[in-house]
Amino acid sequence: MTKEENQELIPSLVVVKLFASCREIVGKDKITLKSTDKMITARDLRRMISELFPSLPTRIQFVIAVNHKIANDSTTISQVDEVAILPPVSGG
C-alpha cells in the first residue's frame, strides 16, 4: 500500500464549536466528529450532528458556519476549517 492510499484510510476529525442555545441543548461547547471522507459538506455535517444529538434539530434550526461565514449545504469542510453551529440570528 502506498503512502497516499494509506492516508485515504485515515479518518479525518472535524472540531465543531457550539454557541448559545446549541451549546445548552448539547451540553458541550465543542464536539469532534470523525469522518472517513477527507472532505464533507455542510449537509453531511448537519446529518451527522442530527444523528448524534437528535434533540438539537427538533428544538431549533441551527446554522453552520465555516471559517466565520454561514455555509450552505454544498459548502465543503475539511479538518483544517473552523466550524461552528449557531442558533438562527435575527436582526433588530
Protein Blocks (a to p, Z undefined) as FASTA:
>chain_A
ZZklmmmmpccddddddehjlmmmnopabdcdddfbfbdcfklmmmmmmmmmmmlmmmpc
cdddeehiacdfklccdfkbccddddddddZZ
